[in-house]
Amino acid sequence: MNGYFLLVLHTHLPYVNHPNHDLYLEERWYVEAVLESYVPLLMMFDRLQEKKVPFKVTISLSPPLLEMFRNTTLTEKLKKYAEKLVELCEKEIARANTQQERDLAGFYRERFLACLNYLDSLNGNLANGFKKHAEFGNVQLITCNATHGFLPLMRHQPFAVDTQIKVGVETFKRHFGFEPKGIWLAECGYHSGLDETLKKYGVEFFFVDSHAFWYADERPYFDVYRPVMTPSGVFAFARDPESSEQVWSATLGYPGDGRYREFYRDLGFDRDYDYIKPYIDKSGVRVNVGIKYHKVTSRETPLEKKELYNRDEALSAAKEHALDFLNKKISQINSLTDVFNQPPVIVAPFDTELFGHWWFEGPEFLENFFVEASRYRQIKFATPSEVLEKFDSFQIVTPADSSWGNGGYFDTWLNGKNDWIQLHLVEIRDRMKRLAETYFEEKDPLKTRVLNQMLRELLLAESSDWPFIMTTGTNVEYAVNRIKTHVKRFLDLETQLVKDNIDGEFLARLEQEDDVFPWIEFRYYAAFQTRKEG
């Protein structure tokens, strides 16, 4: 063995729950991710396990996603959605003009049926599937901060950072029954001093982008190829820039190969409106249905001229690219070993949804990568905890403030398109803190429920997804509405609380709609102050 390879998959979606509607437009983010990424990846892990192929993957599951996994209403919507797609596939088989189209429709039908069966085997909760592989020792599960809030923008209100970390750790424990050793900080956002908060909640390691090491207070001896220890005694792993570019570069990455499935051409837009209407959004808006018959073909080919997808051809490409990636990793490890005279640690983090959703054949690529690697001795797959046990000493370094967003710092979450959010967030955080201290000894169950719900509304407003969406310009109206809705609900509840005029029906409705973290405790905000003063 010459070096270690850590594959890290960050799994997150914002909490979207509309229990009083049919499948809501933004709830499709969730059902698409489950059917296209999460279930195919878990099924791939099962195959590797059955074949006794060695593999190790570190998976962060964000608290909002874990809360959606346990949401039975959302699970029922997911099943109905998949059943409708099976129905659509059967219509497609009957209407196909060629054997190739008929085969593709049949392929999708079998795929959706397999997903439905797999969900049933997990009692509808995907956390059970991830936990199973953690117990096998092939997966290390880690947490993320509460609602994926971008922590560097909260640094001037440390009680907000503290609560995001505390709730993230607590959510993980409640879903899995054990403590998380590591955390994926939302958007890889790090600021100096954050390691102290992580240490307080028992977090042993986190991840940063490469430049957090390159611009640290002291340049690490092993560049980004060995974890460092922060002054608080928490370990930081840095992203390997080569792995990211090789897999996901818009120009050089594998998913752009002409044999892979084309993401942007979908049956939801290809079929006549009356035919496809029962399968798109209830509002009548055309949306992707996840059935795509065409391949990338070439970057220059217009969507309407894309060629039909060939599954066997695409799987050959996935195998070819897996072997190419493996050879590049072995070559990289050998070169780094020559330079350092020590085994390097290569960290390759990706968004989980890259594999399956954006890159349809991504799970097969990973499966082939692990299978091919099992024939070589130069590369050893490991989890962060296993790596930390392998070395006797670590350099003490303070990583630089950074993120993995565009430009490497905080611009994506604070710019002219979304900076208005911060005024509201700063204000309601201060209000939440004052109220938590004022009502710390409160015994009235109704007032306690109001304060707990106010904290939920605050946390939901803090999600990094809303300013990100405003920056990228997709679904902006929904993101703006989510911020305004949570802030207004917070303020309405505050008014009712201080006037001692609580509307129980209104409160119950919010508890049903924004039902994330049902165990949450508003005193978290006050408890932070108590500890600081103590």
Disulfide bonds with the S-S distance in Angstrom:
none
